[in-house]
Structures are given as C-alpha cells and as structure tokens.
Amino acid sequence: MSEYQYYEFLAVDRPLTEEELRQVRALSTRADITPTRFVNEYHWGDFRGDTTKLVERLYDAHLYYANWGSRRLVLRLPGTVLPAKRAAPYAKEESLSVWTRSGHTLLDFSLSSDDGGEWDFETSYELSAFVGLRAELLAGDLRPLYLSWLAGVAAWELADDDEEEYACEVEPPVPPGLAALTGPQQALADFLNVDADLLAAAAETSAPAAFIAALPATEKDALLLKAVLGTAPQPGPPLLARYRATAPGHGSGAQLRTAAQLLDAAYRRRTEHRQRENEARAAAEEARARAAAEAREAHLDQLARNTGKAWRDIEGLIAQKKPAAYDSAIALLKDLRDIHARTGGTTDFDRRAGELRAAHRGKPALMRRFDTMGIPNP
C-alpha cells in the first residue's frame, strides 16, 4: 500500500492575515489554502511545515492521520477560559498532551501508529467533525478530555503493561453526560479508539439526570421553548455548568476509580455482551432449525398424499439422462424413504428402490448417486 497522510488546519477565532497566508503558502504549493482553512493530502513525501508551531501561532485546530495508524487532533483555546491546570489531570502520555503558548492552552489528542492500528479509509474524517469540541470545552464541558484519558487506558490494556500500574492509576474527575455524547465527542471517541464497554463502565458515575428532573417544570418549559425557537444558546453547556456547581463532591477522591477497576468493569460488560450475543445466535439458530423441520414435515405430508405420482416423477427424471435431473430424482427418493420411515418400516421402499436400480444399472452417473444415498446393489 502506498503512503497516505492527511493534514488540515482551521482558523476559528480570526482569519489569517495576508502576511500569514504568504508564510503558509510557502510551505506547500499543492495545498488548498484560504484565510480560514488549510488542507492537503500526501501520497508520497511529507509536509514541510512544523504542524505544532502552526497551531501555536496561527490556527485553532489541526487534524492529521496516516494510513499506518498515526492520528492527531490539536485544539488551541484561550487560556483564560480553559486553563492548562484544569486540563492537566486528564493528560496521558499515550493520548493527550497539554501545554500553554502565548496565552493559549493547547490540547494534543493523539495515538501512535502502534496504538492507532491501520487506518480504515471508509471512516476518514475532516476537521468539521471535531471543531465543535472546541466550543464545548470553552463552555466547560470536559467530556472530550475524559475520553482522551480513557483512550490512554485502552492503549495500556492493548500493550499488556504491568497490571500494578492499572491499580495505581486513578481516573481524573468524571464529567457528567458520558452516557450521551455529542456528535463531535462520539467522533473523538471513534478517532481515539475508545472501547465502547470501557466508556459504558466509566459512564456509570456520570449521570446528571436527577439534577435535570429536579428543575422546576416552568424552568424546563422555558428552556425547551428557547431551544425550539432558537432565541437563546443551546441549554446543554449552561445546564452542565450549573450541575457541576451544585455537585461540589462530584469527582472527589472517594468516588474516583482506578484504571484497573474500570478495565475490570469493561471486561465484565464485554463478557456479558458476548454471552447475550451467543445466546441470541443460538436461539436464532434453533428457531431456523425448527422452522426448517416444520417446513420439511409439511413438504413430506403433501408428498405422502400421492406417492405413486412421486415414483412416476422419479422415472421421468431418470429418463432425461441429465445430471441435474438425476439429482432431483435422488432428492425425491430421499423424501420417499423418510415418508416410509414415518410408518416404522422401509421394506416397501427398499424393494422399489432396488428394482429402480436394477432397471437402470447401465447409467454409471445414476449408480454413483444411488451408492452415495446407500441404496444397495441387488
């Protein structure tokens, strides 16, 4: 397979100036470049620029992936809104790096080629699938950061590292809403290969449903009306912020789990899921077998009403002297044998089948079929 690399950058907060555009164009003559977007694909060679510096200086988001499995998403956010120290607890060498530059916090979500696996180009992405994460993080939604931590834990498990490390690694604060990810968050989970069972296990302590249920009905009605009419921003981020403010104990040390506990819970879920799938497959197979048996019995019932015609049909098929006709004749013979077996004896069938074989012993192809069926040579 030839090499393939995809590079994309987006400027969200402000477009690039003419001078900045000249700097970027000097790095690539083939890229599609506008004041807000840079995109290029490479089937050979590499991008000449420093992708990290480009995000630090010019762009607010960067996406990269290669067919050998490496993948990377970098987001730049104002440090005053998302300080690096708030994101730092979710950083993990295998999946998320956090640093600051010129008043910005940079989040580098990535997997190496070893952890990413070969890229499936049927599910390739563009930055438009992820850029919504930036707005969510700026609104205080930390689910993307927790997803990256889970991706790092999953990479640990795949690498079969020392299990003692799993027991020592404690999860960061668990954000609410993990059981119902947004579209960009689900895209990130897929991009980072977050195991679905591990995510489900993590979401067990991440449910603000009780908080929503406790809101006064008039307030909930007002929020829904504003959302339908589009007269106010989407209520999700502000509600999550209120939930966090009213749950100061959420994510405290007493409630946090170790990586080992999460992996064990994911394993149990995975095992139960496979058991349910196996049971469902077995039940479906049993139902198919039962339906086939019932159809077979119905077919034999119909044939038993006129076995004389069936014997005549067999003679007619043999007279055609064709392989397909021989096969049909043998199928009919098997049906007749089963019909006779229902009554507890096959003496009459054996006699008639033997006579049939004797009458056509000069047809080698038919004789081979009789041998396979087990009709003795008289």
Beta strands, then each sheet from edge to edge (+ up, - down):
strand 1: 5-10
strand 2: 32-33
strand 3: 37-42
strand 4: 61-66
strand 5: 71-78
strand 6: 96-101
strand 7: 104-111
sheet 1: 2+ 3- 1+ 4- 5+ 7- 6+
end
